[in-house]
Amino acid sequence: MRQALLLLLLPQLLLQLQLLKAEETPQGHLKEFGKQGPNLGIDQVDGFIPPQEFINEYVRKNKPLLFKGAAKLSPAFNKWTDEYLSSMVPPRPAGDIFIEHSKKENRSQGYNFVHFKKFLEIYNTSNIYMVSDVPEYLLSDLLLPFPLQCRLFIRGGLDTHVVWFSSGGTSSVIHHDAYENINCLYRGRKKLVFLNTTKYPEQAEKIIDREEGSFSSVDVDKVDVTKRPEFSGLEFHIAEMETGDCLYIPLFWIHQVRSFENNLAVNIWWPPRTEYKLGECMPQYSTKLNFNRVYFKTIENNIRGDVDNIRLVLKAILPKDDRTEASLMKILSGANEALVANPEFASAVSSIFKALDLNMDGELSDEELGRKLTRKDFRPIYKAVAAYNIIVYRMHETAGNGPEAHRLPKLFRTSNSDESVFAPHRTWTQPEPPGPEEEEDEMPTDDWQPPQAEPEKSKDEL
């Protein structure tokens, strides 16, 4: 009788124990980031809003905003198929992009460069993830978001742009950025879990426990709330991005990003500002302001640095009393008559010389090889050297590692390609560059005028 009674009571006892255990287990324990508290939404609008409204209502108030369908305004939305992207890629080393080797970010994984065409061939069947500057040859396909179409952003207020491209299934660490950010999604879906850092300053400081990278060491898939109690008692904001959406990610808001399906996005970062001159913003969205017409400070400084190093090399290897095109040809060809007679190689060398010879007097002066260049001057040099490197690298690919490789022309080292491309025997020795000069960055122009807005078509034209 007693045994039968115990059997009857046992299910109720087990249920009570489970309820007690559930009460003791913190919400979201060993679950993914964002399950530890209630989930709230964020503001969203259809398309873009004007710069004045964006800055005043969202940037200054430090609030995220989802722009539904706004990325569809850029030509990239329709043009960027894998076939199109592959057709645009120049040969190595100019077509190299930067990749990560794990879709789950841990900030201790290996990184390296791969040719973009090769990436497009293998990314759907591998764990690689493109995280790289937008390649030069694709910049014209991207329009500057309307909220950023202001003089201060166009002429140096933006820092950099990044492509995030994978077959999906990526997962970032929990982190925050010391930059403002707009991210536009051209393929797939993304989910971002936000934590308002300013609302939870003490807990946020404990969550971001890797100060050197402004990220958290916690496993984003299994947050151990018993060991990390700072994750309890939080409210999270969720942003669900669909293909064609753009998202404003505010300065210092903690966030974690997951991507789904074939996934391609581009983001723009800019440093925080205390003042925005909103009277110098476009009155309506201009479809002429593509990325090629915008000065991204970090990107431009990297290119400027490459050009400065190349000029240092040339200053070191060219005889001071003979810095003519013929002398440059002799040095770069290694006095190889067959190379001098090669029209493709000779044209590439000539293009470099003409880009360097700013006063077009047929001689390269100390000033031309040493003074600070404007964007108008250093861009053609960079382009000419990139074309030269493509030709020379093709020669090295054909020769392989045989004895002839050491007698081939050398490459000019740049920052946008793999170290293996620029092996010592393939490159010119670079002298130590001088210390950085404390000068303001050059702006692209001093006579900037807002591009004229596209006129609306009449019904007859439509």
N, C-alpha and C positions, 0 to 999 in steps of 0.2 A: 504493500500500500504506500509506504513512504517512498519507495523507489519509483513507483508510478507517478506520485505527486511531484517528485523532483524532475522527472522527464517532462511533465506538463509545464513546470515553471522555468525549465532551462531556456527555451527560446526567449522568454521575457527578460531573463537575467542577461542573456547575451546581447539583446537589443539595448538594455540599459547601459551595459559596458561600452557598446559601440557609440552610444550617444555621449557618454562621458568622455570617451577618447576623442570624438569629433569636436567637443567643446574645448578640449585641451590643445588640439592641433590648430595652429594659426591658419587663417584664410590664405589659400594659395600656396601652402607649403609644398615644396618640391614640384611646383607647377611653373609654367613659363612666365616670364616677366609680364606684368599687367593683370595677372589673376589674383593679386594680393589685395585688391580693393575694388570698389565700384568703378565702372567704366563710363566716362562721360564723352560726349562728342566734341567737335570743334565747329567754329563758324565756317560756312561755305557759301560761295557765290557762283553764278554762272559766268564763265569767262573771266577776263581780267577786270579790275577796277582801276580808276585813274591813280596816278602816283600820289597826288595830294591825299586822297582818301586812304590809300594803303599806308603811307607813312604816318599820318595822324592817328588813324584808328587801330592800326595793327603793329607797326614797328615801334612807335613811341609807347604803345600800351603793352608791348611784349606779348602779343596774342597770336597763336597760329591761325592760318587761314587756308582753306582748300578752294582752289580755282577750278571748278568743274569744266572740263572740255577745253581749257585754255591752250594746252599744248598742240591742239589740232590746228592752230593758226600758223605754226611754223611749217615751211615746206618739208622739213625732216619727217613730219608725221606720216606723209604719204610716200615720200621718196626712199626712206631708209629701210629697204628690204636687204636681205643678206646679199642678193645678187648685185644690187646697186652699190652697196658698200664695198664689195669685193672689186667691182669695176673701177672704183675711184682710188684704190690703194696704189701708191707708187712703189717701186722696188725697194729692197733693203739698201741702206739702213734707214731711209726716210720714212718707210712705212711701218716702223716698229711701234708697238704699244706696250704699256705696262700691265702685268697681270699678277693676280694672287692665285695661290694653288689650293685654297680651301674655301668652300662657300660659307662655312661657319667661321666667322672672323675670330681670331684669338690674339692678333697683334704680335705673334712670335713666329708666324709661318714664313716660308720662303717667298721671295718675290723675284721676278725677272722680266725681261722684255721678250716679246715674240713678234714676228711679223703679223700684221693685222689680217692679211689674207689667210695665213696659217691658222690664226685664231678662229676665223669664220668657218674653216673646214672642220675643226675639232671640238668647238665649245659645246655643241649639243650632246656630245658623248663623253664629256670629261668634267672634272670638278673645278675647272679654271674659271676665273672671274676677272673681266677687264675693269680696271680702275685706273683711268688714264686721262690726260688732257684730251679735249676734243681735237682730233687731227686737223692740221691746217686746211686740208683739202675738203673738209666738211663744214667749215665755219659758216660759209655762205648759206647753208641750209637751215640755220637756226636764227630765229628772230629774238631780239632782246625783249623780254616780257614787258608789257606796257607799264606796270608799276615801277620799272627801273629806267624808263625812257626820259631821263633828266640829264642835263649837262654834266653834273658832278659824277654820275655813274659812267657816262659814255667816255669821259676824258680822264679816267684814272681812279674813279672811286670803287671800281670792282676789282677783286683780287684774282680770282681764277675760275676756271670751269672744269668739270670732271664728267667723264662718261662712266656709267655703271652698267655693265653688259654681261649677261650670263644666260644659261638655259633655265634659270629659276632655282628656287630652293635656297637662296642665300639668307644669311642671318647675321646681323651685326652685333657687336658688343653693345652694352648699355653705355652711353657716352653723352657728352655735350660738346658743343663747338664754341670757340671764341669768335665766331663769325655769324653774321646773318646769312640766311640761305633760302633760295628758291629752287625747288627740285621739280622737273617736268618729266612725265612718264610717257614714253612713246610706244612701249609694248608691255603687256602683262599687267599684273596687279602688285600693289605694295600695301603692307600694313605697318603703320608706325604707332608705337605706344609712347605717349608723352607723359612726362612728369614735370609740373610747373616748379622749377627750381626755386623761384622766389617765394613760393607758398610754403615750401618745406626746406628752408635753408639748412637746418641742423641735420636732418636726415639725408639731404642731398650731399652734404659734405662727406658723410660716412659711406654713402652708396658709391660715389666716385672716389675709390680708394687707390687709384693709380694716377697720381697727379701728373706724372711725366707725359701721359697721353690723354689725360682727362677722360678716363673710362673706368668701368667697374670690372673687377676680377670675377664676379659672380657668374655662374653658368646660367645663361639666359633661358635655357630650357628647363632647368630645375633649380629654382630659387629656394635655398635652404633658409627659411624664415626663422627657424630656431637658432641658427648660428648668426643670422643677419637680421636682427629684429628691426633694424631701420627700414625694412621693406614693409612693415605692418602699418596700418592706419593711414594709408595713402589713397588719394583719388587719382585715377589715370584718365588721360584724354586719348581717344582712339581716332586715328585718321585712316580711312580706307581709300586708297587711291586706285582708280581704274584707268585703263588705257586712255590717254589724252588729257589727264588731269595734271595740274601743277599744285605745289604745296609750299607755303611759306613756313619755314622752321625757325622760330625765334632764337635769338641769341641766348645761349646758356640753358635752354630748356633741355633737360635730360630726355633722351629718346633711344628707342631700339627699333630697327628696321628689318622686316622680313619681305622677301620677294617671292612671287609665284608666277609660274608659266614662263615662257621665253620673255626675258625681261631686259628692257633697254631704257635708261633714264639719263638725263643730263642735269647737273645742278650748277648753280652760280653762287659763289661765296663773296661776301663783301664785309669789311671790318666795320665795327660799330662807329657811329658818328654822333656827335652832340648837336650838330646843326645840319639841316637839309634846306637847300635853297629851292623851295618848291615853285617859285616863280619862273624857274628855268627848266620846267618840265614840259613835255609834249601835251598839247591840248586834247589830242586824240591819238589812237594807236597808229604808229607808222610801220608799214610793212617794208620799208627800205632799210631799217636799222637792223641789219644782220650782225652776227658776231664779228665779221671781218671789219666792221666799221667802229668797233668798240675797243678801247684800250684796257685790257686786263693786266693789272700791274705786275703780278708775279710771273705770268706767262711772258710778258714783254721783257721783264728783267732777266729771265732765263735766256731768252734769245740774245739780248744785249750782252750777257756774260759770255755766251758762246762766241759771238763775233769779236768781243774784246780779246779773248784767248787766242782766236785765230790770227788776229792782227799782231799779237805778241809773238806768235810763232813766225809769222812772215818777217817781222822786224828783225828777228834773230837769225833767220836763215838767208835772207837776201843781202848781198853785198851793199854796204851803205852808199858806195859810189856808183852803183848800177842797179836801180830799182825800176827797171823798165819791164814791159810785157815780155820781151825776149828773155830777159834774165829770169823772170818768174817761170816762164815755160821751161827753161833749161833746168832750174832747180826742181820743179815738180815732176818733170819727165825723167829726171836723172840723166839728162843729156842723151836719152834714147831717141835716135833719129826716127825710128818707126812710130814711136808715140807722137813725136812732133808732127809727123806727117798724117797722123790719124785725125780726120776732120772732127769727129765727135769729142775727142780728148782736147784737141787744140781749141775748139769752140768753148768748152767748159772752162779752161784756164783763162781764155780771153774774157769771158763773162765775169770771172772773179776779179781780174785786173780792172776792168771798166767800172765795176761796182765800187772798188776801193779808191780809184783815181777820181776823187770828188771834183777837183778843178779841171779835169780832163786835159792835163798838160803832158801826159805820157810818162810821168815819173811819180813814184809814191814817196811822199815826204814824211818826215817824222810826225808832222801834225796829222796827216791822213792816217797814219798807222797808230797814233797815240791819243788824239783828242777825243773827248766824249762826243758820241754821235747822236743825232736826232733819230727818231723812228723812221723818218723818211730816208735816212742814210743807211742805217744798219739792217733794215729789212731786205733790200736788194742783195747785200753781201751774204746774208744768211741763205737766201734763196739760191744764189749762185753756187755757194759752197755745198748745199744739199744736192744740187744737180751734179756737181763734180763728184761727190762721194758715191752717188749711185753708179756712175760710170766706173770708178776705181774699184768699188766693192765687187762689181760684176767680174772684173778681171781677177780678183783674188778668189772668188768662188770657182772660176774656171780652172785656175792654177792649183787650187787646193793647198796642201801643206808641202808641196814639192819644193825643190831648190829654186825654182823660178820665182816663187812667192816673195823672196827677199829682194828681188830686183824689180819688183813692180812698183808703180807709183804709190805714195802713201795717202792715207785718209786724214782728214781734219776731224779731230774729236769734237763731238757735240754731246749735249746732255740728254738727248731724246732717243738713245739707242743702247743696246746691250754692250756690256764691257767686252764680251767675247768678240764682237765686231771690231772693236778698237784695241786689238792685241798689240803689244809693243812693237812688233816688227811691221805692223800695218800702219802705224801712225807717226806723225811728226812729234818729236820731243817738245814738250811745252816748258818754257821757262816759268819760274815762279811769278805769278801775277802780282802787281803792286797792291798795296792795301786799299781798302774801299775808300772812295772819296765821299765826303759829306756834302752831297749835292742833292737838290730836289730832282725827282724824276721828270724826264721830258714828257710833255703831253704831245699827242699826235698832231695837233694844230693849235694855233692861237686865234683862229678866226672861225670858231665853231658856230654853226647856225643850225637850228633844228631842221631836219629834212621836211620837205613839204608833204603834208598828209596826202594820201591817194585820193583823188576826187571821186565822189560817189557816182556810180553809173546811173544814167537815166533808164527809164523803163524800155525805151527804144533800143538802147545799147544792150540791155539784157535780153 
